Structures are given as C-alpha cells and as structure tokens.
C-alpha cells in the first residue's frame, strides 16, 4: 500500500502544483473570469485519466491469460519508461515550471477560451495519464486486492490537500528535497514494476527463462507473511525471481539511481545570489 500511496502522492502533487500555479496567476492578475475554462480543462483531464484507468482494468479482464500477461508486461515496461522520464524531467524543469506555465497561459488567453481549456487540459492530462498507467501497473504487480487502490487514492487525496494548503500559503516545504527523495523512491518502486513486467512477458511466452530462478527464499520470506506482503507492497519484492528478472532489475536500478543523484549533485546547485545594492539614505 505504501508504494502506491507514494505514487499517488508524488504524481498527484505535481498535478496539484500545476493547477495551483494556473489558478494563482489568474487571480493575482485580476483575470478571474478566465477561471471557468481552466477548471473545465482540469476536470476533463481528470475524467479522461479515470476513464483510461477503467479501460485498463476492465478491458484487460476480458482477455485470455496469455494476452493479459502480454498486455500487463508491456504496459508495465511503458509505465516505467514514462515515470523515469517524468522523474528526471521534473528535476530539471521544476525551478522553471512556474514561468513556463505563465507564458503558456498568457498565450492561451490571447487566443481565446478554447485555447485556455486545451492548455489546462494538457497541463494536467499528461500527469493524469501517467499516474493512471503507473498505478495500474503497480496494482497488477502487488496483486493485493483493493489495498493498492486504497493506498493510491489516499496518496492522491493527500496531494490535493497539500496543493490547497500551498495555494492558501498555509504550508511551506522544501519542494526540491521533496521531489529528490520521492523521485529516488519512485525509481526503486519502478524497478520492481519493471521486474514484474518482465515476469509477465515470460509467462506470456514472449521472453525465455521462466523456470530459471536466480534464487528461492520463499521458505525464509513467505509471500503470505506480513513482512513478505510489506516488502511486496513497498518494493514489489519477489522471493523467487527468475534470472532475467534479477538482471533487468539490477541493470535498471543501479544506473538510474547513479545518474539521478549525479544530476542532482552536479546540476542542481543554485547560483550564488548577487549582492543587493544598499538603498541610498534619505
């Protein structure tokens, strides 16, 4: 549940921040008459994301076992790619996101109401579709009934509350550190989803090595034990992975974390502030 809570919190908070920036800019510039089109675009993006998640969940249940495994494995790999790109993109552009959104909003206002709806729809829709796909993949990986969905829903609800508190100015946190550590944890979660996707493709017959286990510690960490469930829910841990799963997990996790923290350590240092000239005395 914690892993899915983290996904909902991280992805939802990004969307909430985008909405807060758009709304606050219109309010501060005295263009509150443009708020309804923005909310229409945001609402449409939310409906689309929920519909996409429903199609994934109920549409896949009508397929054969092999087709379900092939679809689940393929979408898991796609979702890992999208989330990895999002984590690095957010790290690079977070400091410029506000300015970028303000520019797009000004251009949309100049073009008309339709452009304003489309701009807010695209700004939130991208986050929503990524969230729906990754949550669905993570839910399939944990296979723990409704608990993953409850965790994701609680994460999304928390992100909405945090977004509202940010907008009201009642909450201030270091967003750089927040996105750094949640991004690193998402990479760990994504590694487990990727390994699960590989296993699905092995069960579908698309990849070899289904019965070549790297190790089997099921007797030490039973899948139905509380700690086995906890490890699977947080890290998508599997006590009996195949050799291919383990290799893919290592090849993704180690380089991705190394590059992620190297990017943070080498490219995120703020420039020293220029000295402020002293005001002339009266």
N, C-alpha and C positions, 0 to 999 in steps of 0.2 A: 504493500500500500504506500510506503514511504517514497519509493521510486516514482510511482505515478503521481503522488502528491507534489513531488519536486518538479515533474514535467508540467503539471497544470499550473503550479506557482510561477515557474520561470517563463513559460510561454505566455501565460495569461497576463503576467506583469508587463511584458513587452507590449502587448496589445493595449493594456490599460494606460501605459505611459503615452503611447501614440494618441489615444483618444484624449487624454488629459492635455497634451500639447496642443492639439487642434482646438479643443473647446476653450482652453485658457487664452489662446491667441485671439480668437474671435471675440471673446468677452472683453479682453483688455483693449482691443482696437475699436470697440463700440459697434461691432457688426453682429449683434446677437440675432438679427433677422436671418442670418445665414446658418443658424444652428439646426433648424429642422432638416435641411438637406444633408448635413453632416450626420445627424442621428439616423436618418434614413439609410445612408450608406453603411454606417456601422451595424445597424440592425440587419440589413440584408446580408452582410458578411457573416454575422453570427448564425443566421438561418442557413446559409449555404454551408458553413462548416459543420453544423449539426446534421444537416441532410447528407453531407458527404460521409460523416461517421456512421450514420444509419445505413447508408448503402453498403459500406464496407462490412458492417456487422451482419445485416440480414441477407445481403446479396451473396456473401460467401457461404452462408449456411445451406444454400440450395445446390452447391457443387458437390462433386464426388470427393472422396477422401484425398486422392492424388491431386486433384485440381485445387482443393482447399490448401493443401500443403505447398503446392507450387505458387499459388497466389499469395499466401501468407509469407512465405520465404522471400519472394520477390519484393513485396511491398515493405517488408521489414528492412531489407537492404536499401531500398529507395529512401525510406524514412530516416535511416541512419545517415545517409548522404546529405539529406536536406537539413537535419538537425546539426550535423557537423559544420556545414556551410553557414548555418544561422549563428552558431556559437562564435565562429571567427568573424563573421560579418558584423555582429552586434558589438564585438570587442573593438573592431576597427572604427566603426562609424558612430558609436554611442555618443561621443562628445560633439559630433556634428549633426546628430539626428534632429535636434530642435530647429536649427537653422534650415536644414533641408526641407523639413515638413512645412515650415513657414513659407518658404519660397514656392513650394507646390500649391499651397493653399491660396496664396495671392494670385497665382496664375489661374487657378480654377475659378476663383471669384470673378476675375476679369472675363473669363469665357462664359460664365453663366451657371445656372442652378444644376444642370445635368453634369457638367464637369465637376462640380463640387461633390455631388453624390458619388460619382465614379472615383474621385480622388480618395475620399474617406473609405469607400468600399475596398479599394485596392490596398490602402494602407493597413487595414485591419484584416482583410480577407487572406492575405498571404500568411500572416501569423496564424489565423484560424485553421486554414487547410493543413499547414504543417503540424499544428497541435493535434488536430483530429487524426491524422495519419500516424503520428508517433505514439499517441495514446492508444490507438487501436492495436498497433504492433506490440506495444508493451503489455497490453492486456492479454493478447494472444500468447505472449511469451511466458507470463506468470501463470496463466490458467488457474486462477484462484477465485472463480465465481465473480460476485459483484464487488469484492473488496478493491480491486484495482480501479474500477469505475468510481467507487466512493472516494478513494484517495485522490483521483484526478479531479473530481467535482469539488472536493474540499480545497484543493490547490487553486482551482480557478476562482472559487468564491473568495479565498484569501487574497488573490491578486486583485480582484475587483475592489475589495475593501481597502487594500493598500493604495490602489490607484485613486480612490476617492479621498483618502487621507492626504496623499500627495497634493491633490488638487486644492484641498482646503488649507494646505500649509500646516497641517497638524502633525505631520510625520516627516522627519528628515533622516535619511540613512545614506551611507556611502555607496552609491549605486555601482561605482567602479569595482569595489571589493565584492559587492553582492553578485554582480554578473561574472566576476572572475571565479569565485568559488562554486557558484551554482553551475557555471559553464563546465568547470572541471568535473563536477559530479555528474553532469549530464553526459559527458564523454564516457564515463565509467558505465553508466546505465546503457548508453548506446552500444558499447562493446558487447554487453550481454544480449541486447536485442539482435545485434549482428550475428552472434554465435547461434542464437535461436533460429534466425532466418536461414543460416547455413544448414542447420539440422533439418529444418522443414524441407529444404531443397533436396537433402539426402533422402528423406522419407518419400519424396515425390519421384525419386529416381533420376533427378537432374544432376546430382553430384554423387560421386562414389564414396566409399568408406563408411557406410552407415554402421557396420558392425565392428569397425576398427576403433576400439576405445583407447583413449590416452591413459585413463585410469578409472577406477571404480571404487569410490569410498562411500557407497550407499549404506554400508553397514555402520560406518562411523557417523555419517551425517544423513540420516534417513530423510527422504523427501517429505514425509508426513509429520516430521517432528517440528516443534515450534521454531527451533533455530534453523532447520532446513527451509521452512516456509519463509522465515525472516530473510535469509540470505537470497532466496529466490526472488522474493518480493522487492528487495532493495537493489540487488546486483544481477538478477537473473542467473544466479549461480546454479550450476548443474553438477551433481556429484559423479556423473558418469558421462563426460563429454567424449565425443569422437576426436580422433587425432586432428582432423581437418578443422573442427570447431575450435580446438585449443590454439592451433596455429593461426587461424584467422583472428581470433580474439587478441592474441599477443601482437600480431602484425598491425592491428588497428590501434590498440590501446597505447602501447609504448610510444610509437612515433607521434601519434596525435597529441598526447599529453606533453611530450617533449616540445613539439612545435608550439603548442598553445601557451605554455609557460615561457618559452623563449620569446614569443611575440609579446607577451605581457612584460617580461623583464627588459626586453630591448627596445620596444617601440611604444610603450605607454607612459614613459616618463614625461611629465608636463614640463614645458619650457619655463625657465625661471621668470618670475614676474618682473616687468620693467619697473624701475623706481618711479614713484609718483612724485611729480614736481610739487614743491611746497607752495601753498597758496600765499600770495602777497598779503602782507598785513595791511590793515586799513590805515 
